[in-house]
């Protein structure tokens, strides 16, 4: 009965036909199962199986179900055989699963290898095709050096196919020769960023760059001078001829062709000049600047002075550029609404005119207005400044536009003023804060650190600082007639008015007002630039002024803007002398 159950469980090959685990060879799980040859063991028990089966069938027919349960209870090896069968089934399933996993891995590796192989084949074909194209182009370029061998005769069956292939290849080659170069230009490449190395500071290089800058700006400055001379009628005949020609061209609608013709004429003249011709024409005679010979070896003081000069020029240039940009920004940002309103209205008028009027008529109107404005209106405004200040709208807008620095100063001035609430219109001068005097014409206030300007220096109210020195120049007064250190050197601020030179001491003592110095310009005997100490580098930062009341000239030293102050003082001093000589001649 047990053997029959065993046969029903293993539908196929018997369990005894497999090798026992102790007798199986040492093989790995990855090896194929077909390589293991199974040898069935022949035993006496297997020979007796048919007989036992027949006897069992007969006994089953006779005994019935009761004998089956008794047999199971009588045989103690039933549980062990079942456990052994389960273990053998698990081992076989594990072996088969490992074989299937290995086969799947091999198949996946084969697919990836096949894909890589196909890619390499495609690359090889492309490289061979490019090499063939290069060789063909070289052979075509030099047919005499390398004569082509005659191609072998094609077979009769594939003649038409080869002709089609040759035609397609020649057409593709022609396309590549025509447009291949342009197609290759559209290849995207990473941008190469190059870092420029900065040159070290050198006095020689600095002077060369300054001269190069002057030479580069010379054509622009000459052109602007010629335009200014044309508009101001410096040469009457030249300006009259230019005005007549321009108006004639504008009347017939030839303004744009005229400018293009002038540009072509200028290039032609430049070509002749480059070829060696001596052609020079200018309305205003050019002033030849003296060329300084290049200095190979500069002293320390000369290098220091050169750096100071360049820094001053760069400061002034950057200041002018910043003022222009700030004015343009404030014009468009409605900082001064009454000025921006004029621009707003003008833009609306131009927009409506461009929509309604034809472009030919609009261009004619603009060209005629530009000619009249350039040759006549600007000349009248330059000759009559009062008319310009009242009627020249662009000039009024530009001059009245404030910069950011002026807006900041106005804000600080507004905050510093303390106007009493009960003050009326008649007490406007009293409403000004301490240390502030009002300019009746422009509504501006001039002040010093100690009080109102005219009160500090005991001057009339008409005496006000010039526009160049509204805030004064920081300096130190060196009075060489005095021997005490407190009187010998004084720190303060220097101002220039129309008739006086005023120095305000910055001492905090109660008697500091007595330390202030007021010098009348007409009493000055001599004014010159001065170098306080010869050991210091540069040309000095002082001004020497000689007066009859002092034995030795007074020196205003340590001035950062020495040249600006010297020019302002000397200019006002010359005006005073010229006025004095004119009055003396009249009397």
C-alpha positions as CSV (number, residue, x, y, z in Angstrom):
1,X,0.0,0.0,0.0
2,X,2.8,2.4,0.8
3,X,4.4,1.8,-2.5
4,X,1.2,2.5,-4.3
5,X,1.0,5.9,-2.5
6,X,4.5,6.6,-3.4
7,X,3.7,6.0,-7.1
8,X,0.7,8.3,-7.0
9,X,2.8,11.1,-5.4
10,X,5.7,10.8,-7.9
11,X,3.9,10.7,-11.2
12,X,6.9,10.0,-13.4
13,X,10.3,8.8,-12.5
14,X,10.7,7.0,-9.2
15,X,12.5,8.5,-6.3
16,X,14.9,5.6,-6.1
17,X,16.2,6.4,-9.7
18,X,17.9,9.6,-8.5
19,X,21.2,9.5,-6.8
20,X,21.4,9.9,-3.1
21,X,22.9,13.0,-1.7
22,X,25.9,11.1,-0.3
23,X,26.6,9.5,-3.7
24,X,26.0,12.5,-5.9
25,X,29.1,14.1,-7.5
26,X,30.4,17.6,-6.3
27,X,28.8,19.8,-9.0
28,X,27.9,23.5,-8.8
29,X,24.4,24.9,-9.1
30,X,25.3,26.6,-12.4
31,X,26.2,23.4,-14.2
32,X,23.7,22.0,-16.6
33,X,21.5,19.1,-15.2
34,X,21.9,17.1,-18.4
35,X,25.6,16.5,-17.8
36,X,24.8,14.3,-14.7
37,X,24.1,10.8,-15.7
38,X,21.7,9.0,-13.3
39,X,22.3,5.3,-12.8
40,X,19.3,3.4,-11.3
41,X,20.2,1.0,-8.6
42,X,18.9,-2.5,-9.0
43,X,18.0,-4.2,-5.7
44,X,16.1,-7.3,-4.6
45,X,13.3,-5.1,-3.3
46,X,12.6,-3.8,-6.8
47,X,12.5,-7.3,-8.2
48,X,9.9,-8.3,-5.7
49,X,7.7,-5.2,-6.3
50,X,5.3,-6.8,-8.9
51,X,4.7,-9.7,-6.6
52,X,4.0,-7.4,-3.6
53,X,1.6,-5.3,-5.7
54,X,-0.4,-8.2,-6.8
55,X,-0.6,-9.5,-3.2
56,X,-1.6,-6.1,-1.9
57,X,-4.4,-5.8,-4.5
58,X,-5.8,-9.1,-3.4
59,X,-5.6,-8.3,0.3
60,X,-7.2,-4.9,-0.3
61,X,-10.2,-6.5,-2.0
62,X,-10.6,-8.9,0.9
63,X,-9.7,-6.8,3.9
64,X,-11.3,-3.4,3.0
65,X,-10.6,0.0,4.6
66,X,-9.9,-1.3,8.0
67,X,-6.7,-3.0,6.8
68,X,-5.4,0.3,5.2
69,X,-5.4,2.2,8.5
70,X,-3.9,-0.8,10.2
71,X,-1.1,-1.0,7.7
72,X,-0.3,2.7,8.1
73,X,-0.1,2.3,11.8
74,X,1.9,-0.9,11.6
75,X,4.6,0.6,9.3
76,X,6.9,3.0,11.3
77,X,8.8,4.2,8.2
78,X,5.9,6.1,6.7
79,X,6.7,9.6,8.1
80,X,10.4,9.3,7.3
81,X,9.6,8.5,3.7
82,X,7.3,11.4,3.3
83,X,9.8,13.8,4.8
84,X,12.5,12.5,2.5
85,X,10.2,12.9,-0.5
86,X,9.5,16.5,0.4
87,X,13.2,17.3,0.7
88,X,14.0,15.7,-2.6
89,X,11.2,17.8,-4.3
90,X,12.6,21.0,-2.8
91,X,16.1,20.3,-3.9
92,X,15.0,19.6,-7.5
93,X,12.9,22.8,-7.6
94,X,15.9,24.8,-6.3
95,X,18.1,23.2,-8.9
96,X,15.7,24.0,-11.8
97,X,15.2,27.6,-10.6
98,X,18.9,28.2,-10.5
99,X,19.3,26.9,-14.0
100,X,16.5,29.1,-15.3
101,X,18.0,32.1,-13.6
102,X,21.4,31.5,-15.1
103,X,19.9,31.2,-18.6
104,X,18.0,34.4,-18.2
105,X,21.2,36.2,-17.1
106,X,23.1,34.9,-20.1
107,X,20.3,35.9,-22.5
108,X,20.2,39.5,-21.1
109,X,24.0,39.9,-21.4
110,X,23.8,38.6,-24.9
111,X,21.3,41.3,-25.8
112,X,23.4,44.1,-24.4
113,X,26.4,42.8,-26.2
114,X,24.5,42.6,-29.4
115,X,23.4,46.2,-29.1
116,X,26.9,47.4,-28.5
117,X,28.1,45.4,-31.4
118,X,25.5,47.0,-33.7
119,X,26.5,50.5,-32.5
120,X,30.2,49.8,-33.2
121,X,29.3,48.5,-36.7
122,X,27.4,51.7,-37.4
123,X,30.3,53.8,-36.3
124,X,32.7,51.8,-38.4
125,X,30.5,52.2,-41.4
126,X,30.3,56.0,-40.9
127,X,34.1,56.3,-40.4
128,X,34.7,54.3,-43.6
129,X,32.3,56.5,-45.5
130,X,34.0,59.7,-44.3
131,X,37.4,58.2,-45.3
132,X,36.1,57.3,-48.7
133,X,34.7,60.9,-49.2
134,X,38.0,62.4,-48.2
135,X,40.0,60.2,-50.5
136,X,37.6,60.9,-53.4
137,X,37.9,64.6,-52.9
138,X,41.7,64.4,-52.8
139,X,41.7,62.3,-55.9
140,X,39.4,64.8,-57.7
141,X,41.6,67.7,-56.6
142,X,44.8,66.2,-58.1
143,X,43.8,64.0,-61.1
144,X,47.2,64.5,-62.8
145,X,49.2,63.2,-59.9
146,X,47.0,60.1,-59.1
147,X,45.2,58.9,-62.2
148,X,42.0,57.0,-61.4
149,X,41.9,53.4,-62.3
150,X,39.0,52.4,-64.6
151,X,36.2,50.8,-62.6
152,X,35.5,47.1,-63.2
153,X,32.7,46.4,-65.7
154,X,29.4,45.9,-63.8
155,X,27.4,42.8,-64.2
156,X,24.5,42.9,-66.6
157,X,21.8,42.2,-64.1
158,X,22.7,45.1,-61.6
159,X,23.6,47.8,-64.1
160,X,20.5,50.0,-63.5
161,X,20.8,49.7,-59.7
162,X,24.4,50.8,-59.7
163,X,23.6,53.7,-62.0
164,X,21.0,54.8,-59.5
165,X,23.4,54.5,-56.6
166,X,26.1,56.5,-58.4
167,X,23.6,59.2,-59.2
168,X,22.4,59.4,-55.6
169,X,26.0,59.4,-54.3
170,X,27.0,62.2,-56.7
171,X,24.0,64.2,-55.7
172,X,24.7,63.8,-52.0
173,X,28.3,64.7,-52.6
174,X,27.3,67.8,-54.4
175,X,25.0,68.8,-51.6
176,X,27.7,68.2,-49.0
177,X,30.2,70.2,-51.1
178,X,27.8,73.1,-51.4
179,X,26.2,73.2,-47.9
180,X,28.3,70.9,-45.7
181,X,30.6,73.7,-44.6
182,X,27.6,75.8,-43.5
183,X,26.0,72.9,-41.7
184,X,29.2,72.2,-39.7
185,X,29.1,75.9,-38.6
186,X,25.9,75.2,-36.7
187,X,27.5,72.7,-34.3
188,X,27.1,73.8,-30.7
189,X,30.3,74.1,-28.7
190,X,30.9,75.3,-25.2
191,X,32.0,78.9,-25.0
192,X,35.6,79.4,-24.0
193,X,35.9,81.9,-21.2
194,X,39.3,83.7,-21.2
195,X,40.3,85.7,-18.2
196,X,42.2,88.8,-19.1
197,X,45.3,89.5,-17.1
198,X,45.5,93.0,-15.7
199,X,48.7,94.9,-16.2
200,X,50.5,96.2,-13.2
201,X,50.5,100.0,-12.5
202,X,53.2,101.7,-14.5
203,X,53.8,105.5,-15.0
204,X,55.1,104.9,-18.6
205,X,52.0,102.8,-19.5
206,X,49.8,105.4,-17.9
207,X,51.2,108.3,-20.0
208,X,50.9,106.2,-23.2
209,X,47.2,105.4,-22.4
210,X,46.5,109.0,-21.8
211,X,48.0,110.0,-25.1
212,X,46.2,107.2,-26.9
213,X,42.9,108.4,-25.4
214,X,43.5,112.0,-26.6
215,X,44.4,110.8,-30.1
216,X,41.3,108.6,-30.2
217,X,39.0,111.4,-29.2
218,X,40.6,113.9,-31.5
219,X,38.4,113.2,-34.6
220,X,35.2,113.3,-32.5
221,X,36.2,116.6,-30.9
222,X,37.2,118.1,-34.3
223,X,33.8,117.1,-35.8
224,X,31.9,118.6,-32.8
225,X,34.0,121.8,-33.1
226,X,33.2,122.1,-36.8
227,X,29.5,121.6,-36.2
228,X,29.5,124.2,-33.4
229,X,31.4,126.6,-35.8
230,X,28.7,126.0,-38.5
231,X,25.8,126.7,-36.1
232,X,27.5,129.8,-34.6
233,X,28.4,131.2,-38.1
234,X,32.1,131.3,-37.3
235,X,32.8,131.5,-41.0
236,X,29.9,133.4,-42.6
237,X,30.5,132.2,-46.2
238,X,30.8,128.5,-45.1
239,X,27.7,128.6,-42.9
240,X,25.7,130.4,-45.6
241,X,26.6,127.8,-48.3
242,X,25.9,124.9,-45.9
243,X,22.5,126.4,-45.0
244,X,21.5,126.9,-48.6
245,X,22.6,123.4,-49.7
246,X,20.9,121.8,-46.7
247,X,17.6,123.6,-47.2
248,X,17.6,122.8,-50.9
249,X,18.1,119.1,-50.2
250,X,15.4,119.2,-47.5
251,X,12.9,121.0,-49.8
252,X,13.3,118.3,-52.5
253,X,13.4,115.4,-49.9
254,X,17.1,114.6,-50.4
255,X,18.2,115.1,-46.8
256,X,19.0,111.4,-46.2
257,X,20.8,110.9,-49.5
258,X,22.8,114.1,-48.8
259,X,24.1,112.7,-45.5
260,X,24.9,109.4,-47.1
261,X,26.8,111.2,-49.9
262,X,28.8,113.2,-47.2
263,X,29.7,110.0,-45.5
264,X,30.9,108.5,-48.8
265,X,32.9,111.7,-49.5
266,X,34.5,111.6,-46.1
267,X,35.6,107.9,-46.6
268,X,37.0,108.8,-50.0
269,X,39.0,111.7,-48.5
270,X,40.3,109.4,-45.8
271,X,41.4,106.9,-48.4
272,X,43.3,109.6,-50.3
273,X,44.9,110.7,-47.0
274,X,45.9,107.2,-46.2
275,X,47.5,106.9,-49.7
276,X,49.7,109.9,-48.9
277,X,47.7,112.9,-50.1
278,X,47.8,116.0,-48.0
279,X,44.2,117.0,-47.6
280,X,43.2,119.1,-44.6
281,X,40.0,121.1,-44.3
282,X,38.4,122.5,-41.2
283,X,36.2,125.5,-40.4
284,X,38.0,126.1,-37.1
285,X,41.8,126.2,-37.3
286,X,43.3,123.4,-35.3
287,X,45.5,124.3,-32.4
288,X,48.5,122.0,-32.3
289,X,49.2,120.9,-28.8
290,X,52.8,120.7,-27.7
291,X,54.0,117.1,-27.7
292,X,55.8,116.3,-24.6
293,X,58.7,114.0,-25.1
294,X,58.3,110.6,-23.5
295,X,60.1,110.3,-20.2
296,X,61.9,107.0,-19.8
297,X,62.9,107.4,-16.1
298,X,60.5,109.3,-13.9
299,X,61.3,110.3,-10.4
300,X,59.1,109.3,-7.5
301,X,57.6,112.8,-7.1
302,X,56.8,112.9,-10.9
303,X,55.1,109.5,-10.8
304,X,53.1,110.6,-7.7
305,X,52.0,113.8,-9.4
306,X,51.1,111.9,-12.6
307,X,48.9,109.6,-10.6
308,X,47.2,112.5,-8.9
309,X,46.6,114.3,-12.3
310,X,45.1,111.1,-13.8
311,X,43.0,110.5,-10.7
312,X,41.7,114.1,-10.8
313,X,40.8,113.8,-14.6
314,X,39.1,110.4,-14.0
315,X,37.2,111.8,-11.1
316,X,35.9,114.8,-13.1
317,X,35.1,112.6,-16.2
318,X,33.2,110.1,-14.1
319,X,31.3,112.9,-12.3
320,X,30.2,114.4,-15.6
321,X,29.1,111.0,-17.0
322,X,27.2,110.2,-13.7
323,X,25.5,113.6,-13.8
324,X,24.3,113.0,-17.4
325,X,22.9,109.5,-16.6
326,X,21.3,110.7,-13.4
327,X,19.6,113.6,-15.2
328,X,18.2,111.2,-17.9
329,X,17.0,108.9,-15.2
330,X,15.3,111.6,-13.3
331,X,13.7,113.0,-16.4
332,X,11.9,109.7,-17.1
333,X,11.1,109.0,-13.5
334,X,9.1,112.2,-13.0
335,X,11.4,113.6,-10.3
336,X,10.5,117.1,-11.7
337,X,6.9,116.7,-12.9
338,X,6.8,120.1,-14.6
339,X,9.8,119.2,-16.8
340,X,8.8,115.6,-17.6
341,X,5.3,116.9,-18.5
342,X,6.8,118.8,-21.5
343,X,8.5,115.7,-22.7
344,X,5.2,113.7,-22.3
345,X,3.3,116.2,-24.3
346,X,6.0,116.3,-27.0
347,X,5.9,112.5,-27.4
348,X,2.1,112.5,-27.7
349,X,2.3,115.2,-30.4
350,X,4.9,113.2,-32.3
351,X,2.9,110.0,-32.0
352,X,-0.3,111.6,-33.3
353,X,1.6,113.3,-36.2
354,X,3.2,110.0,-37.2
355,X,-0.3,108.3,-37.3
356,X,-2.0,111.1,-39.3
357,X,0.6,112.6,-41.5
358,X,2.3,110.7,-44.4
359,X,5.9,109.8,-43.8
360,X,7.1,111.9,-46.7
361,X,5.5,115.0,-45.4
362,X,6.6,114.2,-41.8
363,X,10.2,113.8,-42.9
364,X,10.1,117.1,-44.8
365,X,8.8,118.9,-41.7
366,X,11.4,117.4,-39.5
367,X,14.3,118.1,-41.9
368,X,13.2,121.8,-42.4
369,X,12.8,122.3,-38.6
370,X,16.2,120.7,-37.9
371,X,17.9,123.1,-40.4
372,X,16.2,126.2,-39.1
373,X,16.9,125.1,-35.5
374,X,20.6,124.3,-36.2
375,X,21.5,127.3,-38.3
376,X,19.3,130.1,-37.1
377,X,17.6,129.5,-33.7
378,X,20.7,128.1,-32.0
379,X,22.7,131.1,-33.3
380,X,20.2,133.5,-31.8
381,X,20.0,131.7,-28.5
382,X,23.9,131.6,-28.3
383,X,24.1,135.3,-29.0
384,X,21.3,136.2,-26.6
385,X,21.6,134.1,-23.3
386,X,18.5,135.7,-21.8
387,X,16.3,134.6,-24.7
388,X,17.8,131.1,-24.3
389,X,17.0,130.9,-20.6
390,X,13.4,131.9,-21.3
391,X,12.4,130.2,-24.6
392,X,14.9,127.3,-25.3
393,X,12.9,124.4,-23.9
394,X,15.5,121.6,-24.3
395,X,18.1,123.8,-22.6
396,X,15.7,124.8,-19.8
397,X,14.8,121.1,-19.2
398,X,18.4,119.9,-19.2
399,X,19.8,122.7,-16.9
400,X,17.0,122.4,-14.4
401,X,17.1,118.7,-14.1
402,X,18.6,117.7,-10.8
403,X,21.1,115.0,-10.2
404,X,20.9,112.5,-7.3
405,X,23.6,114.4,-5.4
406,X,21.6,117.7,-5.8
407,X,18.5,116.0,-4.6
408,X,20.3,114.6,-1.6
409,X,21.7,118.1,-0.7
410,X,18.2,119.6,-1.1
411,X,16.8,117.0,1.2
412,X,19.4,117.7,3.9
413,X,18.9,121.4,3.6
414,X,15.1,121.0,3.9
415,X,15.6,118.9,7.1
416,X,18.0,121.3,8.6
417,X,15.7,124.3,8.2
418,X,13.6,125.2,11.2
419,X,10.9,127.6,10.0
420,X,8.6,128.8,12.8
421,X,4.9,128.1,12.2
422,X,3.9,131.7,12.9
423,X,6.4,133.2,10.4
424,X,4.8,135.3,7.7
425,X,5.9,136.3,4.3
426,X,7.7,139.4,5.6
427,X,9.8,137.4,8.0
428,X,11.3,135.1,5.4
429,X,14.9,136.1,6.2
430,X,14.2,135.4,9.9
431,X,12.8,132.0,9.1
432,X,16.1,130.8,7.8
433,X,18.1,128.8,10.4
434,X,21.2,130.0,12.1
435,X,24.2,130.2,9.8
436,X,22.2,130.5,6.6
437,X,21.9,133.6,4.4
438,X,19.3,133.8,1.6
439,X,20.1,134.7,-2.0
440,X,17.2,136.9,-3.1
441,X,17.6,136.1,-6.8
442,X,17.8,132.3,-6.7
443,X,16.2,131.6,-3.3
444,X,19.4,129.8,-2.1
445,X,21.0,129.8,1.3
446,X,24.7,130.1,2.0
447,X,26.0,129.1,5.4
448,X,29.1,128.2,7.3
449,X,29.7,126.1,10.4
450,X,29.7,129.1,12.7
451,X,26.7,131.0,11.3
452,X,25.6,133.1,8.3
453,X,28.3,133.7,5.8
454,X,28.2,137.5,5.9
455,X,27.9,137.6,9.7
456,X,30.9,135.3,10.2
457,X,33.3,137.4,8.1
458,X,31.6,140.8,8.7
459,X,30.8,141.3,5.1
460,X,27.7,142.8,3.3
461,X,25.0,140.4,2.4
462,X,25.8,140.8,-1.3
463,X,29.1,138.9,-0.7
464,X,28.5,135.3,-1.3
465,X,30.8,132.3,-2.2
466,X,31.2,131.6,-5.9
467,X,29.5,128.6,-7.4
468,X,32.8,126.8,-7.6
469,X,33.3,126.9,-3.8
470,X,29.8,126.8,-2.3
471,X,31.1,124.4,0.3
472,X,34.6,125.7,0.4
473,X,38.0,124.0,0.2
474,X,39.5,122.2,3.2
475,X,43.0,123.5,3.9
476,X,45.4,124.8,6.6
477,X,46.6,128.3,6.8
478,X,50.3,128.7,7.4
479,X,51.1,132.2,8.7
480,X,54.9,132.4,8.7
481,X,54.9,135.8,10.5
482,X,53.6,134.1,13.7
483,X,55.9,132.0,15.8
484,X,53.5,130.3,18.2
485,X,52.3,126.9,17.0
486,X,48.6,127.8,17.6
487,X,48.9,130.9,15.4
488,X,51.3,129.4,12.9
489,X,49.1,126.7,11.5
490,X,45.3,126.8,11.5
491,X,42.9,124.2,10.0
492,X,39.8,125.5,8.3
493,X,37.9,126.2,5.1
494,X,38.7,128.6,2.3
495,X,36.0,130.6,0.3
496,X,36.2,132.9,-2.6
497,X,33.7,135.7,-3.2
498,X,33.5,138.4,-5.8
499,X,35.8,140.7,-3.9
500,X,37.3,138.8,-0.9
501,X,39.2,135.7,0.0
502,X,37.8,134.3,3.2
503,X,39.3,131.7,5.6
504,X,37.2,130.2,8.4
505,X,39.1,128.6,11.2
506,X,37.7,125.3,12.5
507,X,39.0,125.9,16.1
508,X,36.5,125.2,18.8
509,X,37.6,127.9,21.1
510,X,35.4,130.8,22.0
511,X,37.6,133.3,20.2
512,X,37.7,131.4,17.0
513,X,36.0,134.2,15.1
514,X,39.1,136.3,15.6
515,X,41.1,133.6,14.0
516,X,39.2,133.9,10.7
517,X,41.0,135.7,7.9
518,X,39.5,138.0,5.2
519,X,41.8,139.2,2.4
520,X,40.6,141.7,-0.2
521,X,41.4,140.5,-3.7
522,X,42.6,143.9,-5.0
523,X,45.2,144.0,-2.1
524,X,46.9,140.8,-3.2
525,X,50.3,141.4,-4.6
526,X,51.2,138.0,-5.9
527,X,49.5,134.6,-6.1
528,X,51.2,131.4,-7.1
529,X,51.3,127.6,-6.5
530,X,53.5,126.6,-3.6
531,X,55.2,123.5,-2.3
532,X,55.3,123.5,1.5
533,X,58.1,120.9,1.9
534,X,60.5,120.0,-0.9
535,X,60.9,116.4,0.4
536,X,57.3,115.6,-0.2
537,X,56.5,114.0,-3.6
538,X,54.6,115.9,-6.3
539,X,54.4,119.6,-7.1
540,X,52.7,120.4,-3.8
541,X,49.2,121.1,-2.7
542,X,49.5,124.7,-1.5
543,X,48.8,128.3,-2.7
544,X,51.0,131.2,-1.7
545,X,49.4,134.7,-1.4
546,X,51.4,137.8,-0.7
547,X,49.7,140.9,0.8
548,X,51.0,144.3,2.1
549,X,50.0,143.5,5.6
550,X,52.3,140.5,5.9
551,X,56.0,140.3,5.7
552,X,56.0,136.7,4.4
553,X,53.4,135.3,2.0
554,X,50.6,133.3,3.6
555,X,50.3,129.7,2.5
556,X,47.1,127.7,2.2
557,X,48.4,124.2,2.2
558,X,47.1,120.6,2.2
559,X,44.4,121.3,-0.4
560,X,43.2,118.3,-2.3
561,X,41.7,120.5,-5.1
562,X,44.6,122.9,-5.3
563,X,44.4,123.4,-9.0
564,X,40.7,124.2,-9.0
565,X,41.1,126.7,-6.2
566,X,44.0,128.3,-7.8
567,X,42.2,128.8,-11.1
568,X,39.1,130.2,-9.4
569,X,41.2,132.7,-7.2
570,X,43.4,133.8,-10.1
571,X,40.4,134.3,-12.4
572,X,38.5,136.4,-9.9
573,X,41.7,138.3,-9.1
574,X,42.2,139.1,-12.8
575,X,38.6,140.3,-13.1
576,X,39.1,142.6,-10.1
577,X,42.4,144.0,-11.7
578,X,40.7,144.5,-15.1
579,X,37.8,146.4,-13.4
580,X,40.1,148.5,-11.4
581,X,42.2,149.5,-14.5
582,X,39.1,150.2,-16.5
583,X,37.7,152.6,-13.8
584,X,41.1,154.3,-13.4
585,X,41.3,154.9,-17.2
586,X,37.8,156.4,-17.2
587,X,38.6,158.8,-14.4
